[in-house]
Amino acid sequence: SMCEGGELFTWGQNTHGQLGVGSQTTLTSKPQLVERLKGIPLAQIAAGGAHSTIVSLSGAVYSWGKNSFGQLGLGDTKDRDCPTYVGALEHWKTVFISCGADHTAVLSKEGLVCTFGAGGFGQLGHNSTRNELLPRVVAELWGARVSHVACGRWEVPVTCLLRQYTLVYVSSLDKFYFFGSGDEGQLEDKREPKQLIPLPINSPENTGKSCQSNDHCRCIQSVFVSSNPICYNFHFVNVFMYFTQNSYPNGIATLEDKEVDAWISNSKCPNSIKKNIRLIFSSEACINGSFLDKRDKHFKTSKEVSGLDMSEVERFYMKISKNQTVYQEV
């Protein structure tokens, strides 16, 4: 769970270090603070079967937990019990990440997709069933400018077999692409049980509507059908409802110009404003997130580059100096 103040709390099973709080315990029902991420302005978190990842507002990716198939993207198969920086994605400009049971997919600002981890079902989209220990660009999607990505899995009833797949959406083409483990009758168009490269899913016929915005979920029900008495449709519907309802990460609390204008226009600085000021300025993560360079330079954040726009910091303090009550509160 990510708080507005930028703190990340985890709880549950920790057999592979997937909580990111060390390996002292294998199970906890009490939320634990992930200390390693303090001060980092988080944009999004994602959890897989037994691994976890986060993306910061500056596009940095950290991963931890189970790594049997390389799903952490760190170049090996060693589990991590604390968040570890994924150096291979340093210049990727990551804006979104999704975790499957044992694989991970990352979306860049330019619409490129890279995947890593388990590839046994073709869910990495590299025309093979090999595992990938490092992030690898899905070549078949090059130039498509993907806007959404989601990793998924389901268990086949009775057999308890676990199937894994990846779905992407290209808004400019209004098309969904699927790769990974399908099932006979899963899709309208018959295809191999293991789809090794991204292929478009047949669009609904004669709907008279584009699969844009809220029409996605209605369209999906006619895209996915199953001849099997036990229907798997709901898995795909859930994924695409996720696309339409949760496409954009809800980040931490950061400063907005309109909000600051409201502060300085109020001469009394009521408790609501004081509460907001305390929320942001008591958190390193919120402060860092508030003053990130907006000209893509924040994607270059490193030990050598702060990623902060110090001119914005100066402008902010000049602005609030017009209201001494607010200035003193900050």
N, C-alpha and C positions, 0 to 999 in steps of 0.2 A: 504494500500500500504506500502510495506516494502522497505526502502532505503538501499543503500549499507553501509551507516554509522550506520545502526542498528536501526534507528528510525522507529516507526510504526505510520502511519497516517490513520485516518478513517473519513468517512463522510457518510451522508445519514440519514435514519430514526434511531431514538434513543428511541423509545417508551418503550423498555425494557432494556435500558442501553447497547445495543449491540455495541455501538461505543467505550465503555470503557473509556469515558471521563467524567463520572459523569452524573447526571440527570438534569442538568440545562436547557437543550434544548431537544426537541423531534424530531427535524429535522435540519440538517445543510448541506449546499452544499459546504462549505469550509472545506478542509482537516484539521483535528484537531490532534495534537500530543498526543499520549497515554503516558502520563507522567509516569504512574505506571510501565512501562516496560523499562524505560531508564536504560542503563547499562547492560541489559540482552542480551547476544548474541543470537539472534533469528535465528532459522533454518527454520521454516515453520509457515504459518498462514492458518487457515481454517475457513470458515463462513458457518453457517447453515441458517435455516429459519429466526431466530431472535437471534441467539447466536453465539459467536465467540470463537475460541481457538487458542493458539500458543504453539509451542514446541521450547524449547531452544536447543542450541548445546549440552548442558549437559543433555538433556532428561527431563528437567522440563516442566510440562504442566500447563498453566494458562487458565482459562475460564471466560467468562462473558456474560451478556445478559439475555435472557429469560430462565427460569428454571422451567416452569410449570410441566414438566415431569421428572425432575432430569437430564436433558441433560448436565448440567455443571459438574456432577460427584462429587458434594460437600456434598451429603448426605441429602439434603433437597430440597424444591421446591421454594425457595426464589430467585427472580431475583437479579443479581449483576450488578452494573453500572460501575465497575472498574475491571480490571484483578485480579482474585483470584487464588492463588496457589492450585492445586489439590493434596492435601496431600496423597490421597489414591494411587496415581501413583508414589510416591517418589522413589521406588526401581524397577520400571517397565522397565527402560532403553528404554523409548519411542523414536522411530525414525520417526514415521509418524502418522498423525491424520487426520480423515475425519469427516465432519459434515453433517448430513441429515437435514430434516426440523425440527425434534424434537428429534433426537438421535445422538449419537457420537460413533465412533469406533476408537480404538487406537491400533497401531502395535508396538510390542517390537522388540528389536534387535534380540532376539531369535526366532522371527517368531510367537509369541503368539498374539492373538487378544482378546481384552476385549471391551465390549460395555456397554452403559448406556443411560438412557433417556426413551423415549416413546417406548413401546413394543407392542402396540395394533395390529400391522400387523405381528408380529413375526420377525420384523427386527433386534432384538437383538440376535436371534439365540439360545435362552435358552430353547426352547421347551415349551414356554408359551407366553402369551400376556400381561404379567405383565410389569409395568414400573420398571426400576432399577435406584435408586437414587445414587448408587455408582458403580464404574467400576467393571464389573464381567467378568471373563474369559469365552470365548465361548468354553465349554468343548468338543464339537464335533470336534473342530479343533485342539485339543491338540495333539502335536507331528507332525502336518502336515507341520510346518515351512512355514507359509504364507509369501509371499514376497510383496504383494500389497493388499490394502483394499480401498474401496470407498463406501460411503453412497449415496443413491440417492432417488429421489422422482419424481412423475409425477401426473398431474391432469387428471382424466378421462374426456374426452370431454363431453359436454352437462350436465353431472351430477355434475361436479365441485368437485367430490370426490378426496381427496388427498391420493395417495398410496405411501408407503415408503418401502425401501428395502436396503439390504447391499450385496455387491459383494466382493469376495476375490479371489486372484489368488495364487496358489501353484506352483511355478516354477519347483520344483523337480519332480512333477507329471504331469506338464503341464496341469493343470485342473483349471477351474473356478468353484466357489461355490456360490450359491445364497440362500438368505433367506429373508423373508419378504413378501410383497404383490405382487403377480403376477396377471395375467389376463388371462382369457380363451383364449388359442391360443397364448399366449405370448411366450411360449417356445415350442420347438419341442416335448419334452416329457410332456404329460399331468400331472399336479400335482395340489394340493390344492391351492385355491386362496390365502391362508395364509400359507406360508412355514415357519414353526416354528424352523427348524434346518437347518444347511447348508447341501445342497445336490449338487452333481456335476451336471453341465450342460452338456448335450450331446455334444460330440465333433463332428466336421464336419466329414462326412464319405468320404473316398477316396480322400482326398485333396492331399495326397502325401507330405504334409508339416506339420511340427510341428507348433503349435501356439506360436512360439517364436519370439521375437524381432518384426520387422515391419510386420510380417505376422498376428499379432493379429487382426488388424482391418479387414483384408480380411476374416479371419476365422469367425469373429463374425457375419458377415452378413449372413452366412449360418447356424449359430447356432441359431439365433433368428429369428423366423418367426411369423406372425400374421394372423389369419383367419379373424380378424376384419377389415372392410374397412378402419378404421382409425388406421394406423399402429404406434406402439410405438417403433419400432426398433431403431429409432435415439437416444432415451434416452440411450440405452445400448451401442450403437456404440460410443456415446460421452464419456461414462464412460470409455470404454476400450481404446479409443484414449487418454484419460487422463492417463490411466495406462502406455501406451507406450511412450507418449511424455513428461509427467510431473511426472514421478515416483519418482524422486529424488529432494528434496527441493533445491531451490537456496538460499543459506544463505547469510549472510552479508560479507563484505570485511574482509579478515583475511590474515595474513602473510603466505607466502609460501617460502620454502627454495630457489627455483629457482629465485624467485623475489628478495629476499635479496641478493643472489649472483650477480644478475644483478646490484643492487644498488652499491655494493662495488667495482665492476669491472669498474664502470664508474667514472672517476676522477672528472668530472665537475658537476655531480648531476644536470641534466637538469630539466626543469619545470615539465616534465611528472613524474619524480621520486618524486620531491617535492610535487606534487599534490597527489600522491599515499600515501606518508608518512603522509601528513596532514589528508587525509581521514581516515586512520587507527588510528593515534595517537591523533586525536581530539575526538575520540569516545570511551567511556568506554566499550561499548558493543564489539567493534572491538578488543580492546586490550584484553579484557577477552577471547573472542573467539579465539584469536591468540595463547594464551598460555595455553589452556585447556590441562589437562593431557590426553595423547593419549592412555593410558593403561586401559581404561574403568573406571578409578577412577573418571573421570569427571561426571559419572552417579551418584556418591555419593555426589555431591555438595549440601551443606546445610549451615546453619548458622555456624556450627562447622567445616565444611570441605570446603575449597575454591574451590577445583576442579582444581586449577592451578598447573602447573609444574614449580616451581621456578628455577629448573636447566635449563629449556628451556629459561627462561628469561635471566639468566646469560649467557648462551651460545650465545643468540642473541646479547647482548651488547658487548661481547667479539669479536664477528664476525664483527660487524659494526665499532668497534674501529679501524679497519684496514684502514678505510676511514674516516678521520676526518670531511670532508665536510658533509657526510651522518650522522655521529655521532652527529654533531652539529644541523643538521636539525631535527633529531629525538628528 
